Amino acid sequence: MEYKQTRLGYADALIALGKENEKVVVLDADVAKATLTEKFEAVFPERFFNCGVQEQNMLSAAAGLALEGFVPFASTFGVFATCRAGDQMRSSIAYPNLNVKIGVTHCGISTGGDGASHQSNEDIAMARTLPNMTVIVPGDYEEARMATLAAAKMQGPVYLRFGRDKYPVVPQIHNSFEIGKAKVLREGSDITIATTGIMVSEGLKAANELAGLGYSAEVIHFHTIKPLDSTAVISSARKTNAVVTAEEHSIIGGLGEAIAAVLGENHPCALRRVGVQDVFGESGQSDELLDKYGLRAGNIVKASLEILR
């Protein structure tokens, strides 16, 4: 199996966008080597702005550039964009509905050795509550690349979420990309597995394991958390009457709760959420942390069997 960084997909897309549109500019908060926006800087130094360790000012500058007709991509770690610069994200970008793209990396427990201070397991919850904000969580390198290209084409603020590590390449999600449109990767009749981000590969593995136990699992990948594809949620739930969500994020405020809200209002049914529990992370290797915090196919299977048996 091939593994690639989602943040690399972001960086490669930025270069492609820079070649297509001279209005595309990139800002970073002194972490360009980590976010990989240094690649854009190498090609377009005159359109790259290192704002230093001043995330609040970076988002404010991005807002100003958007008002002047540019297409700014502001880049930093997820925890800094949402927790440190949350005021600017809300009041300077989302409230005036400006065309700013916020590309964040090092999200989720797989950030690894940087530890709890840098492992953003709460950022989806923070971003999706903001009016006007579109929230996208790609599943692998190629989808990250397509998501970045799509974000540039739409008008309005977008929160693009990427990880630090190398993650499995999932060819099933490469056929197309439409913001707000989920992808049905596998048809099933007994239970629905709803994934986002890097959990898509674990969701597909879980479906295979369940098939070996005699259960038919439908797998749907939600690369867009907001606007959520409610039609896909309701349609699948009416067929299976059982849903398990899987995300590399807290079970509070992310995909699981977004889907629970849709089901509660439209088709109440059995639901389990796989994700980081209401805890902070810790330092460790990415794979070790994904195991410890229950973000594996086996955890999805276990949650599914709690409903099916």
Disulfide bonds with the S-S distance in Angstrom:
none
